[in-house]
Amino acid sequence: MNLEKLSGRLEFLREAEKLKDVLRSAHTSSGRTESTAEHSWRLCLMAIVFADELAGLDLLKVLKMCVIHDLGEAINGDIPAVDQAAFPAKAEQERNDLLLLTRSLDETVRNEILALWDDYENALSAEAKAVKALDKLETLLQHTQGQNPADFDYRFNLTYGIKHTSTEPVFAALRALIDQNTRKRMNMNLTIRNEQPDDIDTIAQLTAAAFQNEEHSSHTEQLIVKALREADQLSVSQVAVENGKIIGHVAISPVTISSGATGWYGLGPISVWPERQHQGIGSALMKAALAQLQNRHGAGCVVLGNPGYYGRFGFKNHPELTLPGVPQEYFQVLSFGAELPVGEVKYHDAFEATE
């Protein structure tokens, strides 16, 4: 038994204890700031939980990397992911800190830790690539369940670490599930309210921008909304507001049916600023608008669009209800309990607006 070696390892553990007090930008579900040590602990837990999806990898090596990948932060702390571009020497600093942290260790253990860190940092082995992916996923997972500050930037999460989480199908699948929760958290910061007079110009600009590059658009959607408003046919006109800024709009207007069925409406246009699309804002607007329409005792609503998307909200193709001039599968209907109508649907003349 080599007491000097044992003593050196204890000294290293005393130094490494500082990682318990190194704080990250993430918060726990109770609102407390998370430590790097806590992140590393759950990263290990992730590796164990998904071990059956990591076939062919050395699980012990994976777990060792999970433990030491952020160990150097015990000296100079963590740099949040959103700020890392401003610190190009981050990796070099962490390695130097790791050299300092491991100075009391015997050569065998010290070299193993450094080799594992180098492998992880450069994503050399299959184990390192897996830990890189899990590291990003654990961070994103914490962001979706933490009690975060009101100004927390959830949008950053949707692009963070994609390079690493795209390496294997299991990581991509986990990423997709976590991204769904990210979008839900983003929508928690949304306020959806009825249109106000001061919103009109912004709605026009937003609508034009939203459809500018849409291949199947008439590029007159902003004119349609304007014409519906002037004809007093905007049955529902709601905006999504985030931090005082309008980022989305939805319109619903009456339609007529050749059979004479009443109480039916048409959904659209729905508009979201291009840079904010695919973040669940349009879905939130649609759900709110349909709920308002239902509260007004509407019979139901029709929509022209992607059946795969609108089908998620209950819209279905009804062969006996048609919109002349469009493929039947793209025209769908949602009933609020009323009998599904039969006949041809006609939107308001405002949909022909050109100026």
N, C-alpha and C positions, 0 to 999 in steps of 0.2 A: 504493500500500500504506500503510495507516494503522497505524503501530506502536503507537500508544496503544490503538487498538481491539483489536489482537491481544493486547497485554499484558493488557488487561482481561479478555479471554476466557480467557487462561491462568490468571489469578488466580481466576476463577470455577471452573475445572476443579480447581485446587488445593483450593478450599473444598469442592467437591462430592465430592472424594476421601474425605471423612469418612464418607460413606455406606457405605463398605466396612467400617467398624468399628461401624456401628449394628446392634445385635443384635436379633433378633426372638425370639418365644417358640418358634418352630419349630426342629427339629433336622434335620441332614442324616442320610443313611442310615448314616454312620459314627459318629453320636452328637454331632458338633460342632454348636454353636449356629449357626444360619443368620444371615447378614447381610441387611440390606435391599437392598443392591446385588445380591446373589445372587438374591434374589426377583425383582427387576426384570429381571435378565438372563433368567431362565427364563420370565418373563411375555412378554418379546419373542419368545423361542423358540416359545412356545405360539402366539402370533399368526402367526408364519411357518408353523408346522406346520399350523394350521387355516385358513390363508388361503383355501383353496378353499371353505370353509364360510362365509366372510364376504363373499360376493359383493355387489358394489355399494358396499362400503366403501372409503375411502381408506386403503390399507394403510400408506402412509408416515405419515399422521396417527395411525393406530392405534399404530404403533411408537414414534412420538414421545411419545404419551401414556403408553405402557408405561414408557418411560425416566424421565419426569418426574413421574409420579403420586405418588411417595413422596419426591421430591427434598427437600422441606422438612424431612424427618426428619433430615437431615444436621446440623441445629442442635440440636434438642432430643430426638432419638431417636424410637423407635417406641412406640406404646401398643398392647398386645395387644388383639385383637378382644374377648376375654372381659372386658376392663376398660374398654372405650370408653364404656359407659353412664355411668361415673363421671367422664368428661371431656367434657362437652357442648360445650366450646369448642375441641375438638381441631382442627376444620377452620380456625377463625380463627387458631389458633396456628400451624398448618402454613403458612397463606398468609403470615402475617407473617414466618415463618422463611424462606419462599421469597423474599420481598422483600429480606430481609437477604442471603441467599445470592447473589442475582443483582445486587447493587448495583454490582459492577464491570463489568457487561456494558453494551454500547451499547444504546440504546433499542430498536432493531429486534429484536434477539435476545431482550432482556428481555421485551418486550411479547408476543412469540410464546410464550415459556415460560409466562408468567402466563395468557395466554388459553387455552392448552391445559390448564393446571391447573384453571382456573375451569370450563371445559367438562366436564372429567372429574369434578370434585367435584360438580357439579350435574347430571350425566348429561344434558346438553343435546342432544348430537348422537348419531346412530346409532353413530358410532365410540366415543364416550364410554361409551355403554351396553354396547357389546361389551367394552371394556377393563374396565369394572366387573365384568362377568360373568367374564371370564378371570382377573381379579385374585383373585376369590373361589375360583375353581376351582384356581388354582395353589397357593393357600394350603392348600386341602383336600388336594390331591395330595401336597404336602410332608408334611402331617400323617400321611398313610397310609403313607409310605415312610420316614419319619424314625425314628431310634432314640431314641424319646421317653422321658421320665421315667416311672416306674411309676404316678404319680398323674395322668398326662396325661388331660384331660377330652375323650374322644372323642365323648361325647354332644352336646357343644356343636356339633360339626361338622355334625350331622344337620339343624340348623336355620340354621346360619350362612350368610348371603348368599342365602337362597332367593329373596328379592325380585328380585335381579339375575340369578340363574341361571335364572329362569323366563321370561325375556323372549323367548327364541327356542328352537325345538325342539332345535337342536344343543347349546345350553348345558344344556338339561334332560337330554338324553341323556348328555352327559358327566358331569353331576352324578349321575345314577343309577348310572353305572359306578363313580364314585369313592365314592359312598355305600356301595356293596357292599363295597368294601375297608375303609371306615371300620368297618362292622359286624364285619368279620372281625378287625380290630385290637381292637375292643371285646371280642370273645370270647376274645382272647388273655389277657385279664385274668381270665377265668372259671376257676373250679375246679368240676368236676362230680364229685360223690362220692355214695356210698350214704347213704340216710337214717339218721340217728342218733336215739335216743330224745328227746334235747333239741330235735329239730327239729319234733316232731309238732304242737305248738300253732301254730308259725309256718306250717307247711304248710297247716293248716286255714284260717288267716286269709288266707294268700296265695291259696289256691284259691277261697275265697268272693269275694274282691276281683276276681280275674281274670275271673270269669264274671258278675259282678253286672249288667253292662249288655249282656250278650250276648243278642240277640233270640231265638235258637233254643236257649237253655240251659234246663235244668230248674231251675237255681239250687240244685241239691242235690249238686253235684260234690264239695264238701268232705265231705259225709256219705257219699258213695260211697267216697272214699279211706279214710275212717275205718272203714267197714264191711268193706272189703277187708282192711285191716290186722288187724282183730279176727278175721276169718275165716281169717287166715294165707294170704291169696290175693294179696298184693302180691309178685308174682314179681320185679319190678324197681321200686324206689322210689328215685329219685335227685334230688338238689337241685343247683341251680346257685348257686355262692357267689362273691360279688365283695366283696373287702375285708372279709371276715368276715360279710357279710350275705347271707342267703338271698334270691335274687331270682327263682327259678323252681323248678318241681317237675314231674316226670313219673312216671306210674304205668303199669305193664303188669301184666295179670292173665290167668290162663288162660281160654280159652273152650272150649266143647264144640261138636262138629259132629255132626249127625245121622247122618252116614255112619260115625262111629266113628273118624275120623282123629284122631290124637293129636299132641301137641307144638305145638299152635297157641295163640296168645295174642292179646289185644286191647290196643291202644295207647290210653292216655288214662285219666283226664284229663291234659292238659298245661297248666300254669298259669304265668303270668308276671305280676308286678305290673303294673297298667295303665300306669303311667308308663314302664315299660321294655319294653313290647310293640313289635313291629315293628323290633327291633334284632338279630334273629338268635339270641336266647337260646333260644327254643323250638326252633329248628332244631338248635342245639347239643345240647340236652337229648335230643331225639328220636334224633339220630345216636348219642349215647353209650348210650342205653337199648337201642336196636336192636342195637348192637355187643355189649352185655353179654348180651342174649338169645341172639344167635347163638353167642357163646362158650359158652353153656350148652347148646348143641346143640338149640335150639328149631327146629321145622320151619318156622315162619314166623309172620307177624303180620297181623292185620286192623285196620282203622281205619274209623271213621265220620266223614266230614268232607269238606271242599272238595277235589274231585278235582284241581283245578288246583294246589293247594298240595302235597298229599301225593303227587301224581304226580311231583313233582321229586325225591322220595326213593325212587322205584321202585315205589310202590304203584299197582296197576292194578285196574280193575273186572273181575271174573270172573263172568260171567252164571250159572254153575252153583253159585256160592256166594252165599247170600243171608242177609240179616238181616231177618226178618219185620217189616213195619210201616214200613220206611223206603224211600225211592226208591233203586232199584238203583244208579244212577250215583254215589251218595254213599258206597256201601259198597265198600271196596277191600281188596286183599290183597297181601302181599309175601312171597314164598317165599325161604327161605334155601337153596334147592337141592332141596327136597322137591317131590314131585308136588302140583300144586294140588288141594285137596280139593273134593268135591262135596257139597252138602247145605245145611241150615239151620244158622246159627250162633246160639249162645245165650251171652250174657255171664253172669257170676256173679250170683246173686240180690242181691248187694250193690248192684248198679246200680239196684235198686228202693228203696234206703234213703230214708227220709223223716225220720229223726230220729237 
